[in-house]
Amino acid sequence: LGQLKTHYSRNGLGSQLWVKPVQSMLKVTVRSGTEENEACLTYVKNRLTQLDKAIQQAHTDLHVQKNHLPNDSTLIQQAIERFVEENLTGLRKKIQHKIQLVHYDYKEHILKLDYLKQNPSETQIKLAEQLCAAKQQEEISKYTSELLEKQIIHHKSLLTFDHLPIARVPLFDSIRNIDVQKQFYVQYRQVIEQTQTNMFTLYTQSATSQKQRYQNQYNDKMKEIQHEQHSLPDTEKLTTKMIELIGQRAQIIGKRLKCIHDFKVQTLSILP
């Protein structure tokens, strides 16, 4: 919070930018502006105070528990600390991930405000939003496709036929002729495995198709805008600064979505 406050104070924005999760946590309805800023600031300070008290209480409880251990309990204490540390790793990564997303949200909001400082027309504002929305859809579809491919590889390694709940069919056991039973089982297994393969292929093709569609939409939108810019009067064209800010915002959107994607991939890699 302190780093963000210092950074945005340098930009003349003070500390009046609050992420949506903080705003949504407010228990009272406030008007936007100064009152909202003060309410958010008060809420965050109160939460930090509560967390500090909780930390102090946890330290006290831990100290009490340690005193109940025998004098030669060094190994026990080390085992407890190691257990706690290992189980907090996942939570710590989630918190760090959320902090990264907050930084990206702030940076994008700053770029939005900087764009508005250029006194754009309603058309230019709408154009910037359309470009950023198209960029976001393109990036989402790209990472969705990549993640799906990784998930399929992951599930394929786990969901072998023998581990499927339908691997055993009681009806087959009622067939007395062993050869016939084996024949039916082989055919049944082939059908299930082929169906599974077809489903995975369909999912992948669908995601790839969607990725290509949004890529084409983004490219078409860029070409359309470039064509329109050449035909517009100079007073209605996007300025060099506007184009620069739109590009920077698009980069932030891409980085934010990559951050989300990388976190999901990392989570997938540690799943059993």
Sine and cosine of phi, psi and omega as CSV:
sin_phi,cos_phi,sin_psi,cos_psi,sin_omega,cos_omega
0.00,0.00,-0.69,0.73,-0.01,-1.00
-0.89,0.45,-0.67,0.74,0.01,-1.00
-0.89,0.45,-0.68,0.73,0.00,-1.00
-0.91,0.42,-0.67,0.75,-0.02,-1.00
-0.88,0.47,-0.70,0.71,0.02,-1.00
-0.89,0.46,-0.70,0.72,-0.04,-1.00
-0.88,0.47,-0.72,0.70,-0.11,-0.99
-0.99,0.12,-0.31,0.95,0.14,-0.99
-0.92,0.39,-0.58,0.81,0.04,-1.00
-0.90,0.43,-0.44,0.90,0.02,-1.00
-1.00,0.02,0.14,0.99,0.04,-1.00
0.96,0.26,0.34,0.94,-0.06,-1.00
-0.95,-0.32,-0.06,1.00,0.00,-1.00
0.88,0.48,-0.53,-0.85,-0.01,-1.00
-0.91,-0.41,0.49,0.87,-0.13,-0.99
-1.00,-0.05,0.27,0.96,0.10,-1.00
-0.97,-0.24,0.86,-0.51,-0.01,-1.00
-0.80,-0.61,0.71,-0.70,-0.01,-1.00
-0.93,0.36,0.42,-0.91,-0.06,-1.00
-0.85,0.53,-0.64,0.77,0.03,-1.00
-0.83,0.56,-0.62,0.78,0.03,-1.00
-0.93,0.38,-0.70,0.72,0.01,-1.00
-0.88,0.48,-0.65,0.76,-0.04,-1.00
-0.95,0.32,-0.35,0.94,-0.01,-1.00
-0.99,0.16,-0.22,0.97,0.00,-1.00
-0.90,0.44,0.73,-0.68,-0.04,-1.00
-1.00,0.04,-0.17,0.99,0.01,-1.00
-0.90,-0.44,0.53,-0.85,0.04,-1.00
-1.00,0.06,0.83,-0.56,-0.03,-1.00
-0.81,-0.58,0.37,-0.93,0.06,-1.00
-0.98,0.18,0.45,-0.89,0.02,-1.00
-0.93,0.36,0.33,-0.95,0.02,-1.00
0.96,-0.28,-0.57,-0.82,-0.08,-1.00
-0.88,0.48,-0.68,0.74,-0.03,-1.00
-0.88,0.48,-0.66,0.75,0.02,-1.00
-0.91,0.42,-0.68,0.74,0.00,-1.00
-0.87,0.49,-0.71,0.71,-0.01,-1.00
-0.91,0.42,-0.62,0.78,0.01,-1.00
-0.91,0.41,-0.68,0.73,0.02,-1.00
-0.90,0.43,-0.69,0.72,-0.01,-1.00
-0.89,0.45,-0.68,0.73,0.02,-1.00
-0.89,0.45,-0.67,0.74,0.00,-1.00
-0.88,0.48,-0.74,0.68,-0.03,-1.00
-0.90,0.44,-0.67,0.74,0.01,-1.00
-0.88,0.47,-0.67,0.74,0.02,-1.00
-0.90,0.44,-0.65,0.76,0.01,-1.00
-0.91,0.41,-0.64,0.77,0.03,-1.00
-0.90,0.44,-0.63,0.78,0.05,-1.00
-0.89,0.46,-0.69,0.72,0.03,-1.00
-0.88,0.47,-0.66,0.75,0.00,-1.00
-0.92,0.39,-0.63,0.78,0.05,-1.00
-0.88,0.48,-0.67,0.74,0.03,-1.00
-0.90,0.44,-0.65,0.76,0.01,-1.00
-0.90,0.44,-0.63,0.77,0.03,-1.00
-0.90,0.44,-0.71,0.70,0.01,-1.00
-0.88,0.47,-0.66,0.75,0.02,-1.00
-0.91,0.42,-0.64,0.77,0.02,-1.00
-0.90,0.44,-0.65,0.76,0.04,-1.00
-0.89,0.45,-0.66,0.75,0.01,-1.00
-0.89,0.45,-0.72,0.69,0.01,-1.00
-0.88,0.48,-0.65,0.76,0.01,-1.00
-0.90,0.44,-0.66,0.75,0.00,-1.00
-0.89,0.46,-0.65,0.76,0.02,-1.00
-0.89,0.45,-0.70,0.72,-0.01,-1.00
-0.90,0.43,-0.62,0.78,0.02,-1.00
-0.89,0.45,-0.60,0.80,-0.01,-1.00
-0.92,0.40,-0.36,0.93,0.02,-1.00
-0.99,0.12,-0.19,0.98,0.00,-1.00
-0.99,0.15,0.43,-0.90,0.05,-1.00
-0.91,0.41,0.27,-0.96,-0.08,-1.00
-0.88,0.48,-0.57,0.82,-0.03,-1.00
-1.00,-0.08,0.73,0.68,-0.12,-0.99
-0.97,-0.23,0.36,0.93,-0.04,-1.00
-0.85,0.53,-0.70,0.72,-0.01,-1.00
-0.90,0.43,-0.60,0.80,0.02,-1.00
-0.91,0.41,-0.70,0.71,0.02,-1.00
-0.88,0.48,-0.67,0.74,0.02,-1.00
-0.90,0.44,-0.64,0.77,0.02,-1.00
-0.90,0.43,-0.65,0.76,0.02,-1.00
-0.90,0.44,-0.72,0.69,0.00,-1.00
-0.89,0.46,-0.65,0.76,0.02,-1.00
-0.91,0.41,-0.66,0.75,0.03,-1.00
-0.88,0.47,-0.72,0.70,0.00,-1.00
-0.90,0.44,-0.70,0.71,-0.03,-1.00
-0.88,0.47,-0.69,0.72,-0.01,-1.00
-0.90,0.44,-0.61,0.79,-0.04,-1.00
-0.99,0.15,-0.26,0.97,0.05,-1.00
-1.00,-0.03,-0.19,0.98,-0.05,-1.00
-0.85,0.53,-0.74,0.67,-0.01,-1.00
-0.89,0.47,-0.68,0.73,0.01,-1.00
-0.90,0.43,-0.66,0.75,0.00,-1.00
-0.89,0.46,-0.64,0.77,0.02,-1.00
-0.91,0.42,-0.63,0.78,0.04,-1.00
-0.89,0.46,-0.68,0.73,0.00,-1.00
-0.91,0.42,-0.71,0.70,0.02,-1.00
-0.88,0.48,-0.61,0.79,0.03,-1.00
-0.90,0.44,-0.70,0.72,0.01,-1.00
-0.90,0.43,-0.60,0.80,0.04,-1.00
-0.90,0.45,-0.67,0.74,0.05,-1.00
-0.86,0.51,-0.68,0.73,-0.01,-1.00
-0.91,0.42,-0.59,0.81,0.05,-1.00
-0.89,0.46,-0.68,0.73,0.03,-1.00
-0.86,0.50,-0.71,0.70,0.01,-1.00
-0.90,0.44,-0.64,0.77,0.03,-1.00
-0.88,0.47,-0.68,0.73,0.02,-1.00
-0.89,0.46,-0.72,0.69,-0.03,-1.00
-0.88,0.48,-0.66,0.75,0.02,-1.00
-0.91,0.40,-0.62,0.78,0.01,-1.00
-0.90,0.43,-0.63,0.77,0.04,-1.00
-0.87,0.49,-0.69,0.72,-0.01,-1.00
-0.91,0.41,-0.57,0.82,0.07,-1.00
-0.88,0.47,-0.71,0.70,0.00,-1.00
-0.91,0.41,-0.65,0.76,0.04,-1.00
-0.88,0.48,-0.60,0.80,0.02,-1.00
-0.91,0.41,-0.67,0.74,0.00,-1.00
-0.92,0.39,-0.44,0.90,0.04,-1.00
-0.93,0.38,-0.27,0.96,0.02,-1.00
-0.99,0.14,0.07,1.00,-0.02,-1.00
0.82,0.58,0.80,0.60,0.01,-1.00
-0.96,0.29,0.42,-0.91,0.08,-1.00
-0.97,0.24,0.16,-0.99,0.03,-1.00
-0.87,0.49,-0.60,0.80,0.02,-1.00
-0.91,0.43,-0.66,0.75,0.00,-1.00
-0.94,0.35,-0.56,0.83,0.07,-1.00
-0.91,0.41,-0.72,0.70,0.01,-1.00
-0.89,0.46,-0.63,0.78,-0.01,-1.00
-0.90,0.45,-0.68,0.73,0.02,-1.00
-0.88,0.47,-0.67,0.74,0.00,-1.00
-0.92,0.40,-0.62,0.78,0.01,-1.00
-0.90,0.44,-0.68,0.73,0.00,-1.00
-0.90,0.44,-0.70,0.71,-0.02,-1.00
-0.92,0.38,-0.60,0.80,0.04,-1.00
-0.91,0.41,-0.65,0.76,0.02,-1.00
-0.91,0.42,-0.65,0.76,0.03,-1.00
-0.89,0.45,-0.66,0.75,-0.01,-1.00
-0.90,0.44,-0.70,0.72,0.02,-1.00
-0.89,0.45,-0.63,0.77,0.02,-1.00
-0.89,0.46,-0.72,0.70,-0.02,-1.00
-0.93,0.37,-0.66,0.75,0.00,-1.00
-0.87,0.49,-0.72,0.69,-0.02,-1.00
-0.90,0.43,-0.59,0.81,0.02,-1.00
-0.90,0.43,-0.75,0.66,-0.04,-1.00
-0.96,0.29,-0.50,0.86,0.07,-1.00
-0.89,0.46,-0.68,0.74,0.02,-1.00
-0.90,0.44,-0.71,0.71,-0.01,-1.00
-0.90,0.43,-0.67,0.74,-0.02,-1.00
-0.92,0.39,-0.63,0.77,0.01,-1.00
-0.88,0.48,-0.66,0.75,0.02,-1.00
-0.88,0.47,-0.66,0.75,0.02,-1.00
-0.92,0.38,-0.62,0.78,0.01,-1.00
-0.91,0.42,-0.63,0.78,0.01,-1.00
-0.90,0.44,-0.70,0.72,0.04,-1.00
-0.87,0.49,-0.67,0.74,-0.01,-1.00
-0.90,0.45,-0.72,0.69,-0.04,-1.00
-0.94,0.34,-0.56,0.83,0.04,-1.00
-0.88,0.48,-0.61,0.79,-0.01,-1.00
-0.94,0.33,-0.37,0.93,-0.02,-1.00
-0.99,-0.17,-0.66,0.75,-0.11,-0.99
-1.00,-0.02,0.87,0.50,0.14,-0.99
-0.95,0.30,0.31,-0.95,-0.09,-1.00
-0.84,0.55,-0.66,0.76,-0.06,-1.00
-0.91,0.42,-0.35,0.94,-0.01,-1.00
-0.99,-0.10,-0.06,1.00,0.02,-1.00
-0.97,0.25,0.58,-0.82,0.01,-1.00
-0.91,0.42,-0.29,0.96,-0.03,-1.00
-0.99,-0.17,0.20,0.98,-0.03,-1.00
-0.91,0.41,-0.56,0.83,0.00,-1.00
-0.96,-0.27,0.80,-0.60,0.02,-1.00
-0.88,-0.47,0.92,-0.39,-0.03,-1.00
-0.82,0.57,-0.50,0.87,-0.03,-1.00
-0.87,0.50,-0.59,0.81,-0.01,-1.00
-0.89,0.46,-0.57,0.82,-0.03,-1.00
-0.92,0.40,-0.35,0.94,-0.01,-1.00
-0.99,0.17,-0.19,0.98,0.03,-1.00
-0.99,0.17,0.89,-0.46,-0.10,-0.99
-0.97,0.24,-0.55,0.84,0.00,-1.00
-0.97,0.26,0.92,-0.40,-0.08,-1.00
-0.88,0.47,-0.65,0.76,-0.01,-1.00
-0.89,0.45,-0.70,0.72,0.03,-1.00
-0.91,0.42,-0.64,0.77,0.02,-1.00
-0.87,0.49,-0.71,0.70,0.02,-1.00
-0.90,0.44,-0.63,0.77,-0.01,-1.00
-0.89,0.46,-0.73,0.69,0.03,-1.00
-0.89,0.46,-0.64,0.77,-0.03,-1.00
-0.90,0.43,-0.68,0.73,0.02,-1.00
-0.88,0.47,-0.71,0.70,0.02,-1.00
-0.89,0.45,-0.68,0.74,0.00,-1.00
-0.88,0.47,-0.70,0.71,0.00,-1.00
-0.90,0.44,-0.67,0.74,0.01,-1.00
-0.88,0.48,-0.67,0.74,0.01,-1.00
-0.90,0.44,-0.72,0.70,-0.01,-1.00
-0.89,0.45,-0.73,0.68,-0.03,-1.00
-0.91,0.40,-0.62,0.78,0.03,-1.00
-0.93,0.38,-0.64,0.77,0.04,-1.00
-0.89,0.46,-0.67,0.74,0.03,-1.00
-0.89,0.47,-0.70,0.71,0.03,-1.00
-0.88,0.47,-0.69,0.72,0.01,-1.00
-0.88,0.47,-0.64,0.77,0.01,-1.00
-0.91,0.42,-0.72,0.69,0.02,-1.00
-0.88,0.48,-0.66,0.75,0.02,-1.00
-0.89,0.45,-0.67,0.74,0.01,-1.00
-0.89,0.45,-0.69,0.73,0.03,-1.00
-0.87,0.50,-0.72,0.70,-0.03,-1.00
-0.90,0.43,-0.71,0.70,0.00,-1.00
-0.89,0.46,-0.64,0.76,0.01,-1.00
-0.89,0.45,-0.71,0.71,0.01,-1.00
-0.92,0.40,-0.65,0.76,0.03,-1.00
-0.90,0.43,-0.65,0.76,0.03,-1.00
-0.90,0.45,-0.67,0.74,0.02,-1.00
-0.91,0.42,-0.65,0.76,0.03,-1.00
-0.87,0.49,-0.71,0.71,0.00,-1.00
-0.91,0.42,-0.61,0.79,-0.01,-1.00
-0.90,0.44,-0.72,0.69,0.00,-1.00
-0.94,0.34,-0.53,0.85,0.08,-1.00
-0.89,0.45,-0.69,0.72,0.03,-1.00
-0.91,0.42,-0.65,0.76,0.01,-1.00
-0.89,0.46,-0.67,0.74,0.01,-1.00
-0.91,0.42,-0.71,0.71,0.02,-1.00
-0.90,0.44,-0.66,0.75,0.02,-1.00
-0.90,0.43,-0.64,0.77,0.01,-1.00
-0.90,0.43,-0.66,0.75,0.02,-1.00
-0.90,0.44,-0.68,0.73,0.02,-1.00
-0.90,0.44,-0.66,0.75,0.00,-1.00
-0.89,0.46,-0.68,0.73,-0.01,-1.00
-0.92,0.39,-0.68,0.73,0.03,-1.00
-0.87,0.49,-0.65,0.76,0.03,-1.00
-0.91,0.42,-0.69,0.72,-0.01,-1.00
-0.91,0.41,-0.61,0.79,-0.03,-1.00
-0.89,0.46,-0.58,0.81,0.01,-1.00
-0.93,0.37,-0.51,0.86,-0.08,-1.00
-1.00,-0.04,-0.18,0.98,-0.04,-1.00
-0.99,0.13,0.45,-0.89,0.13,-0.99
-0.89,0.45,0.42,-0.91,-0.04,-1.00
-0.84,0.54,-0.55,0.83,-0.04,-1.00
-0.94,0.35,-0.34,0.94,-0.04,-1.00
-0.97,-0.26,-0.12,0.99,-0.01,-1.00
-0.97,0.26,0.45,-0.89,0.14,-0.99
-0.92,0.40,0.73,-0.68,0.03,-1.00
-0.97,0.25,0.24,-0.97,0.03,-1.00
-0.85,0.52,-0.63,0.77,0.00,-1.00
-0.91,0.41,-0.66,0.75,0.02,-1.00
-0.88,0.48,-0.71,0.70,0.01,-1.00
-0.88,0.47,-0.65,0.76,0.02,-1.00
-0.89,0.46,-0.69,0.72,-0.02,-1.00
-0.92,0.38,-0.63,0.78,0.05,-1.00
-0.89,0.45,-0.67,0.74,0.02,-1.00
-0.89,0.45,-0.66,0.75,0.02,-1.00
-0.91,0.42,-0.65,0.76,0.02,-1.00
-0.91,0.41,-0.64,0.77,0.03,-1.00
-0.89,0.46,-0.62,0.79,0.04,-1.00
-0.90,0.43,-0.67,0.75,0.02,-1.00
-0.90,0.44,-0.66,0.75,0.04,-1.00
-0.86,0.51,-0.70,0.72,0.02,-1.00
-0.89,0.45,-0.68,0.73,0.00,-1.00
-0.92,0.40,-0.63,0.78,0.00,-1.00
-0.90,0.44,-0.71,0.71,-0.01,-1.00
-0.93,0.36,-0.55,0.83,0.07,-1.00
-0.92,0.40,-0.61,0.79,0.04,-1.00
-0.88,0.48,-0.70,0.72,0.03,-1.00
-0.90,0.44,-0.69,0.72,-0.01,-1.00
-0.88,0.47,-0.74,0.68,-0.03,-1.00
-0.88,0.48,-0.61,0.79,0.01,-1.00
-0.91,0.41,-0.65,0.76,0.02,-1.00
-0.91,0.42,-0.66,0.75,0.02,-1.00
-0.90,0.43,-0.67,0.74,0.02,-1.00
-0.89,0.46,-0.66,0.75,0.03,-1.00
-0.90,0.43,-0.65,0.76,0.00,-1.00
-0.90,0.44,-0.60,0.80,-0.07,-1.00
-0.94,0.35,-0.36,0.93,-0.02,-1.00
-0.98,-0.20,0.01,1.00,0.04,-1.00
-0.94,0.33,0.52,-0.85,0.00,-1.00
-0.94,0.34,0.00,0.00,0.00,0.00
